[in-house]
Amino acid sequence: MTALHKQNNTRLIKQKAQELGFLFCGISQAEFLEDEAPLLEKWLKNNMQGQMAYMENHFDKRLDPRLLVEDAKSVVSLLYNYFPEKRLPEDGSTLKISKYAYGVDYHFVIKEKLKELLNFIREEIGEVGGRAFVDSAPVLEKAWAKRSGLGWQGKHSNLLNRQAGSFFFIAELIIDLDLEHDGPVKDYCGTCTRCIDACPTDAIVEPYVVDGSKCISYFTIELKEAIPAEMKGKFEDWAFGCDICQDVCPWNRFSKPHNEPQFEFHPDLALYTRKDWDEITEDVFQVLFRKSPVKRTRLSGLKRNIEFLK
């Protein structure tokens, strides 16, 4: 393939990604993630995955996209905004849920767009093999987004972008098409430690390292058993997920509201009081969170969280 072909194909893909509503699109070479391998190994060795046993599976695949897609050449990383214009009250009158879970589960929303992008590539460029990923397979998304120049990994370990902060989803296409690659950007966290200082459970054990088993999101979503008693009083009203480290990050002053109607919350949620949360029934749960990520906990898990916050 000529350099001109590569350049043209890269431009087409990035243009289409923008049309589909993605914030940014960056591309990196599909190869073994050498820098990340020892970090992942150490993280797992220190049991920072807690009960997220799936993090221990497919170690090699997490580090090498060529094991996920035969003859993979490029990893196309994409960011999709979920920062809401209207937010649920956070004044103590009600319980909090993470902004990413306000509306329809992002897996459904973004998977459709990725399919469209992959179909476009095949129509415009030709026979291209590949797969779409949205937080659904052993892919180190933040590492690829970082390599693709979409941002740097902040001290809270989330990807940060200078123009858009961190309230976005990361998705990938791993394809067997050779494209022009983008380079990484600088780390702009500087001496700031706001996220570390604000975490009520001390989950950010050192800059850039989060102990997943201490995170409020882990306790309220991933943990299937009782929440440890020593965490009582530390959750700051978060019933599902947690946005504290992102909310305090100075880079999120650049977050702009998303344009995705499917990410809007059910209007009744804005009127919810603590008493309403306490009395939530299965029927109401199904209406409020019909296609929401909150359904992951089931009503029983959500009730456990609500009870723990009393």
N, C-alpha and C positions, 0 to 999 in steps of 0.2 A: 504493500500500500504506500502510495506516495505521501510526502509530508503535507501536500495540499489536500489530499483526501482526508487525512487524519484531522487536519485543521477544520475542514468543512463539516465532517461528521460531529466533531466536538461542539462546534457552534450550533448545529442543528439540535443536538440533544439538550444543550443548555437553554436554548431558545424555547423549546417545547416544555421543558421543566418549568420555566417562568410562566408560560401560558397556562399550565396546569395549576398554578397557584403556589408553587414552591418558593420559599424565600430566597434560597441560594442553592446552587448546584456546583459541586467540585469533583474533580476526578483524580484518582491516584492509581499507581500501578499495582496490579494484583500480585502480591508476593508475600513471603513469610514476614510476620511482624516481629522482627528480632528484638527490638527494644522492649516490647510489651511482654514477651515470653517470661522473663524472670520476675517481672512485677506481678503478673497473674499467678504464677507459681507460688510466690511468697504470700500473696493475698489469700489463696486457697489453703496454704499450709497453716496460716494463722486463724483459720476457720472464720474468716470475716464474711463468708457467704451464709453463715447461720444454717437455717434449714432449707436454704435454696439449693437443694442437691443438684438441680439441673445445671448449676454453674460449674460443677465438677465434671460434667459429661463433655465429651467431644473436645478435649483440650487442644488437640492438634488442629481440628477444624476451626476453632476459634481464632487460631493464629495464622492459618493459611487458607485463603479463599479458594485456592486451586483445588482443595479437597472437597469444596462444596459445589463448584462448577468446573467441569472438565475443561481444561485448556483456557482457564480464565486469564484475561489480559488486563482488564480495567475494573476498578470499583468506582461506581458513580454514587457519590454521597449527596443526599438531599435533606434540606431542612424545611419543616412545615410548621408555621406559626400556630400557637394555640392561646396566645395572651388575650384574655377577655376584656372587652370594653366595659361590660357590667360585671361587677364582682359580687359574690354572696357576702352578706354582712360579716365583718370580722371584729365586731365591737363587744363581744362577750354575750350578746343576746341569743346566740345560736351556736351550733357546732360547725366546724369547718371541714370542707373536703378540698382536696388538691385541685387546682385549676385545670389540670390536664384531664380530670374526670368529670368536668361539668356536663359535657354533652355525649354524643355518640362515640363509642369506643374508636380510638384513632386507628386501630388495626384495620377496621372495615373501610374507613374513609380514605386512608392513604394507600391501602392495597389496591383499591380501584384505580387510583391515579398512577400507581406504578405499573399496573397492567397496561394502562393506556400508553404510558411512555415506552414500555417495551414493545408494544404493538406498532407504535409509531416508528421506532428504530428499525423494526423488521420491514415495515412498508417502505420507508425512505432509503434505507441503507442496504437491506438485503438479509440473507440468512444469518441471523445472529443468535447464538445460544446464550442462555443466561437465566438468572432467577431473581425474583424480587424479594426483599427482606424488610419486614417492619417489626423489629423487636421480637421475632418469632423463630429464630434459629441461632445457632452458636456463631454469632458475628459480633466482633468488638466494634460496635458502631461509633463510639466516641473516638476511638483510635483512628478509624478510617476517615471520619469527618475532619479530624485534626490534620491528618496527612494530606487531605484534599484542600486544605487552606480555608476551611469553613469556620475556623476559630481555634481557640486553645482550650485545654482542659483546666478549669479553674481550681482553686484550692478546695472547693466543695466537690470536685471531680466531675461536675457537669461541664458540657461544652459551652464556651462563652464566645459570643460574636460581638465585635465592636459596634456594629450597626443595630443589632437586634437583641442583645442580652442573652438570655438562656431559655426563655419560655417557648421552646419549639421541640417537635419530634424529629428524630433522625431516622432516615430510611436509606436503603441501598439497592442498587442494581449491580449484580456481579455478572459481567458479560465477557464473552470471548472475542471482543472487538478491541483492537488497539487504538487508543485515543491519546490526545495531548494531555499531559498530566499537570496538575497544579502543585504548588509547593506549600509547605506549612507556613503559618504566620507566627509572629512573636507572642510570648506570654505577656499579657498586660495586667496581671494581678498586682504586681509591685509588692509593696510592704503591707497591703490591706489584709486584715484578718477578720473582717466583719462576719463572714459565714462561720468561721471557727468559733468565734466568741458567742455567736447567737444560738448555736445548736444546744438545745436544752438537755440532750442525752449524751453529749460529748461524742457523737458518732464520727466527727472528723478528727481522727486520732493524731494526725499530723497533716501539714499542708499537702494536698493532693491525694490523701489516703482516707477513704471512708470505710469504717467498719460497718458493713451492711447489717450485721446482726445487732447493732445498737441504734439503728435509724428508725424514726417514728413510722416512716413508710413501710419498713419491714414488719414492725410489730402490728400495724393496722391492716396490712394487706397479705403479706407472705406467711406470717406465723399462724399456724393452724391451731395451736394449743393456747392455754391461758397466758396472758401477758404477765411477765415477771413482776412481782409485787414491788420490787425496788424502783420500778419506773413510774409508780403512782405519783401523780401531781406534776409530771414533767412534760405532758403532751400538749399543753397550751390549747386545749379544745379541738385538736385535730382528730376527727373520727375516721377519716380515710385519707391516707397519704399525708404529705407535709410539704409546705413550700417555704419554710423559714429561711433556709440558706439562700434561696433564690430571691425571696422578697427583700432581704437586707443587702443584696449585692448592688453596688453602685452602677454596674453596667446595665442593670435592668431598667434604669431610667430611660434607656433608649428603646425599650419594648413598645411596639405599636400594636393596636388591636387587630386581631385576625379578621379575615373576611369569609369565615367558614360557618354558614348557618347551622350546620350539624353539630358544632361545638357549643351552641348556646344551652344553658341549663333550663330545666322545666320551670316555668314561671312560678309554680307553687313553692318551689324551693326557697325563693327569696323571702317568703312570708313565714318560713319555718322557725318555730321557737324551740327552745330546749325541751319543752313539754311535748311538742309534736314529735321530735326525734325519739323521745322516750316511749311514745305510744305508737310508733310506726308499725303497721301491719304488713303482712305479705302482699296483700292487694295493692296497698299504697306504694310499697317498695318496687313492685313490678311496673307501676305507672311512672313513678319519678325517675327510675333508673333503667328504663326499658332496654336500651342498648348501651348503657353506660359501663365503663370499667368498674364501677362500684359493685356491679353484679358478681365480680370475682370473689367477693367475701361471702356472698349469699347473705340473706337476712340475719342468719344466726351469727355470722362473723361480725356484721355491722352492729348487732345488738350487744355482742361481747365488748366491742370498742366503746359504745355509748355508755355501757354500765361502768367500764373502767374509768371513764372521765368524770364520774360523779364524785 
